[in-house]
């Protein structure tokens, strides 16, 4: 597995880089026949170090862990433990997925976009009671513009598999095609900590 270790405006010791490589390499050997790559990024916020780990373990399978501590080594330990806990939770399913992913053909691709947020010019906000100014404000609005475009996988999954991937990647939302009814579905993390599920299939 290729492991890239970097720091944002901080210098990392060779000992820390070696420790990161050895730990993640051992984790990959335990759970995956061949994980593809991992990116580990350290940064410092106030008096704390933060560590962000992203592991690409197979097609559609991404693991993420974040850690924070008073020193970089402890921050890495915290982030790595988050990943290890998720792996232990889904051990059998993750292992079987990683072995089958290279032969998996149940993916579609779609396009994802990054949009620039809209804004209204200050002059359009100065005369709220004048209808002419209201029309000018509507015309002066800067509507969202596409600033980046990417291709993205839309995997064919069961709902439980989608929830597993959402949890492993520590992300807020996952789009997938429901293997049961072949409809586009969505799972997402709610503010109360539970998982929401949107099924577009017939009721």
N, C-alpha and C positions, 0 to 999 in steps of 0.2 A: 504494500500500500504506500502510495506517495503521500507524505505528510509535510505540509508547508506551515512553518511556525514564523510568525511575524509580530512586531510590536508597533503600536501607534505612538510615535514620539517618545518611545522608551527603548533603551538598549537591553537586549536579552543575553544572558550568559550562555556559553556553550553547554554548561552543565544542565541548565534548565531545558534547552533544546533537546539534549540527549535524553533527559528524563521524559519529556513529552513523547518523543519518538518511541521509546521503549514501552511506555505505558499503553499508548494507543495501538502500537503494533501487537502487543500481547492481547489486547481486547479484541482486535480484528481477527487474530488467529483463533481465538476461542469461539467466536460467534459466526464468522464468515469464512468461506473458502477463499474468497478474494475480494476484499473491500477495495474500492477504486481509489479514493483519495480522502484526505482530511485537511481542513484548514483550521488552524488554531491562532487566534488573535488576542494579544494582550494589550491592555491600555490602562491608564491610571486616571481615576476620577477622585478629586480631592485627595484624601489620605489613603484611599483604597485602590487596590489593583483589581481589574476585572479580566475575565478570560471567557472567550466565546469559542466553542468548538462546533464545527460543522463536519459531519462525516457522510460522504456519499458512498453508501454500502451496496448499491445495486440500482437497477433502473426503477425509478419511482420511490426508492427507499432512502430517506435522508434522516439522520439523527442529529439533534442539536442539544447542547448543554451550555448553560451559563453559570459562571461562578464569580464571587466577590470575596475578597479577604484582605488582610493587612499586608500580605506579601504575595508575590507572583506564584510561588509554588503552591501555597494554600488555595489561591484562586483557581489554579488548574485542578487541584484535587476536588474542589467543590463542583466545578463544571463536569469533570470526568465521572464523578459519582452520580450526577443527575442522569448522564447517559447510561451508566451501568444499571441504575435502578430501572430505567425503562426497558433495557435489554433483558434484565432478569424477569420482568413482568411478562414479556412476550417471547421468551427464549425460544421455544419450539417453533413458533410461527415465523419469527424473524429468520431463524436458521434455514427453514424450508424455503422461505421466500428468496433468500439470497442465493440458494443453490438453483432455484428454478428461474430466476430473473433473466438470465442470459438467453433462455429459450422462450421467454414469455412474449407472446404476440398480441396480447389483449390490451393494447394501448392505442389511443388516438392522439393526434396532436391538435392543438388549438393555438390561438394567438393571445398573448397577454400584453397590456399596454400600461405605461406609466403616464398619467395625465398631470399637467401643470394646473395647480389650483387656480380657480377663477378669482378675479378681484374687480372692484369698482373704483374708478378714479376718484380722488378726493373731491374734485370740483362737482362731481355728479351727486355728492351727498350734502351739499351746502344749502340747497333750496328745496326742502321736502314738501312745501305747500304749493309749488308751482307745477302745473301739469306739463308745461313745455319742458321743464327741467327733468321731470320724471321720464319723459320720452327720451331726452338726451342721455339720461342715466342708463336707460335700457340699451341704447345704442352703444354707449361707452363701455359697457361691460366687456371684460376680457374673458371670453369663454375658454373652457378647458382645451388645451392643445396637447397633442401626443408628443412626448419628449423622448420616449423609448418604446421599442417593440421587441417582444421576445416570443419564441415558440415555447409551448408548455405541454406537458403530457396530461392527457385525461385518461387515467387508468380505469379498467373495468374491474370493480371490486364488490365484495359484499359490504354491508354497512359496518360490520364489526372490523373488517380489514381496513376500511377507511378511517374509523376511529383510532385504530392502532397506529396508522401512519400519521394522523394528526398529532397524536400524543408523542410519538418518537421524534417528530420534527419540531415539537414545541411551537407549532404555528397556530394561527387563529382560525384558519379556514381551509377547507380542502374540497375541490370540485372533482367529481368522479361519475362514471356511468354505472348505475346499479346493475349488478350482474343478474339480479332476479327479474327485473322488468325492463332492462335495457334503456331506462330513462336517465337523463342527467340529474344527479342528486348533489346535495351539499351538506357537509357536516361542519360545524363551527363551535368554537369555545364561547360559552355564555359568560356574562359578567358574574354570575353566581357560582362559576366553577364547573357547572354541568356542561354536557355536550348537546347542542341543538342539531336537528336533522331536518332538512328540507327535501321532500320527495315530490318530484314533478309528475310522477305517474298517476294514472287514474285511481280515484279513491274507491 
